[in-house]
């Protein structure tokens, strides 16, 4: 998994390399004092969400919009070794 973005609340957004079938796994994880971590998975380019744990509907609305607005970058970086490799190229 490649790092993509860290939000102000320490939410980490990472993504996989592009799979042979053209799909990319986006993983979102937020530390939580009570539960340990909240997390969710989105598969691009289908925007298929799964394994949503601990996030409210409002938080998920925010993450869905964030992923959708950045999907083109995530898809691009998934083919070039992540954002750090793309920046250093």
N, C-alpha and C positions, 0 to 999 in steps of 0.2 A: 504494500500500500504506500502511495506517495502522499506527502502532505500537500494540502491545497490552501487551507485557510484556517486561521484561529480567530475566533470572535472574542469580544471583550469579556464575556463570561467564562472563558476558557473552553468553549465548545471547539472541538477539533473536527475539521472536515478533511477526509482523506479519500483517495480514489485508487483503484487498481489500474494496471495496464490494460489496454484493450484486449479482450479475449478474441479467440479465433472466430467467434460468431458475431463480432462487432459490438459486444456489450461491455459496459464499464460499470463496476461496482463503486458506488459512492457510500461512504460510511460516515455517519455523524455520531459524535459521542460527547456528552456533557457530564463533567463531574458533579455529583450530588452528595451532600453530607449525609443524608438519610439513606438513600438507596445505593450509594456507590457511584453508579453511572446510569445515565439515560442514553439510549441509543436508537438508531434507525438506519435502515439500508435502503438505498434507491438504486435501481438498475437503469442505466441509460443505454440506448436512446429511448426506451419505452416508458420511462418515468414510472416503473413498477416498484412500489414501496412494500417493504416487508420488515419483519422483526422490529416493530416499533414498540419501545419499552420506556415508559415513564414520561413521555412528552404529552402535553395537553393538546387539544385540537387547535388552539390558537398558535402554539409553538410549531406544530406541524404545518399549519398554513404558512407561517414564516419560512420554514425550511424548504417547503415545496417551491415557494416563489424564488428563494435564493438559489436553489439547485437549477430551476428552470432558467433563471437569468444568467447563470454561469455555465450551463451545460456545454455550450460551444467551446469554452476554454477547457473544461474538464476533458471533453472528448479529444481535443487537440493535444493536451498535455499527456493524456493516457498513451499516446503513440510515440512520445518523445522522452520517456523516462521521468515524467513529472515536471512540475514547474521549475524546480531547481536546475534541472538539465536544460530546459528550454531557455532559462534566463542566462545560463552560462555558455550557450551555444554561440 
